[in-house]
Amino acid sequence: MPDAAATESRTVPRVSHPLDPLTPDEIRRASSAVRRAHDLGAGMMFETVSLHEPEKSVVQGFKTGASFPREAFVCAFDRTNGQVFEARVDLVADTVVDWRHVPDVRPRILIDDITLVGEVARADPRFREALARRGIADVENVQVDPWSAGNYGLPDEEGRRLCHTFCWYRSEKNDNPYAHPIEGLCAVVDLDRAEVLRIDDHGAAELPRANRNYAARYRTVYRTDVKPLEIVQADGPSFTVEGNEVRWQKWRLRVGFNAREGLVLHAIGYEDGERLRPVLHRAALSEMVVPYGHLGGGHFRKNAFDVGEYGIGVLANSLTLGCDCLGAIRYFDAWLADSKGEPYCIPSAVCLHEEDFGILWKHTDLFTGEVDVRRARRLVVSSISTVGNYEYGAFWYFHQDGSIHFEMKATGIVNTAGLKPGEAPRYGTIVSPGVYAHYHQHIFNMRLDVAIDGERNRVVEVDTVALPVGPDNPHGNAFTIRESVLANELAAQRSVDFNAARYWKIESAEVRNALGQPTAYKLLPLSPVPAFASPKSSVGRRAAFMTRQLWVTAYHPDEIHAAGRYPNQSRGGDGLPAWTAADRPLVDTDIVVWHSFGLHHIPRPEDFPVQPVITAGFALHPSGFFTENPALDVPPAKSSMSCCVD
Ligand code: NI
């Protein structure tokens, strides 16, 4: 939520690089320029005011101190008629350089809408009647969660900006409402008219009354054997930060942030001797979807696209030392625009720190007894967002061996429903008497604008194949690899293959290592999930990215969001399926790799009343990028040096 006090106390960032996020002054200037040139009147709302990222050539050719273009992307709409417009603002000239109407799309659900939905629903007599039928008279204790409405072709919903809702009851102010689902009551709220379009009453279940609280305020008994565990970095951390650029253990990267994708990493490179070798031009979560598997009670509409429909950046937490992060921390604030186009700050939205990561490598010489071991540490760049009942923590890890890991941590409270009398819990797990958590999935799509030793790359699928037993494989033990170049976009829509131990390698077209191999990174799909929603279903059409673990596209600056720029209430078909229909060639050109991965969530009782972190992610490992273990030069830890001295 915009916090005026927090916004006041922040130091105002300066712009020193073309990829720096917009400053508060730039946000204000961008929205003012749009208002001056194209005022939409009293109904004007700003969905987005963010950096229009410069062309790659501007970033690559940038020299410190030199001037550079600076543009904002603005999405505004008129809530009196639902019309959506996009603008590009030249911030140097203070002028709108592009303004266009985007027909038949819906902007994101805004922060303003989140509170509006509850107020509108609770004031509606039909909603109150439905609550009364359930024996609930204290309407002020009813929480109304604003869910994206999706698109189910209902004629009365056509053309409107909507939220679909589910309701919960709080037995007191800080009570966990998800222990008390008000089953079967869904309001469809027209956000622009601020009115209830329709009440869908799917039939009541008894309100589960048992309180299930987890918060410290409710707990008096704790385990008593937790001793302090202090992280001491007497000489400070090993990273340096200049503006938004981070340097750590030969890695270089830039931290960016926007309302929609949240954390964005740019210009990731590795210092190899005198060379700064590019690895990724840009990496960000392009979309995610959470399809639920229950077919009735309005629950079939639960399939939030938390990035494109809400904005995972808008919903970022302010992180706190000692709780979210430990050690010597460097925080980055996020400056975003509210619905009036005014800047506000989420203080400490991104955390940067390093942590011990066990052993990096080790060998004991069996015959001499000599031991060589190095301890690993990793650099962590993270951000945590609260999307309704759930928390998502985006954690990037950089390692001393040249590898990069991404982990999405999911925690918070599972979405619950009330069991109707006599209903068998076929589509969920009972987590409390009368309360069940539906089967669902969280499927993420990471957009990786790869740049392995330059922009000209190719993707190679690597399968392992067993040779048939016979004269050529007399002992039946032989296996080898089969490499296939993914030559164009349709052929590059790929799924994991357990039986082939499949992975994908992104190779440089230009650079070979000293062994004569193309320099490369491999993408390891660590958390593949099959999508269970039919491709023909509404969510299947709208989130086609979830049907494949790998998509590869020819680079285009406007292709950023896997389900399209406007997934909210979309009919589907946008984003990856639309772009790849062109079947562009992918070999030795500027390409983008899109990886879908996720959590298949059959809830457990242990996920309630607050869920321990579960994770999904992937790894990028150097594969011929170096010619030997690049971490041989990591010095032994002081304690091991002393114990190794004869
Ligand atoms: Ni889940």
Boltz pocket constraint, residues with backbone or C-beta under 6 A from the ligand:
constraints:
  - pocket:
      binder: B
      contacts: [[A, 410], [A, 414], [A, 440], [A, 441], [A, 442], [A, 599], [A, 601]]
      max_distance: 6.0
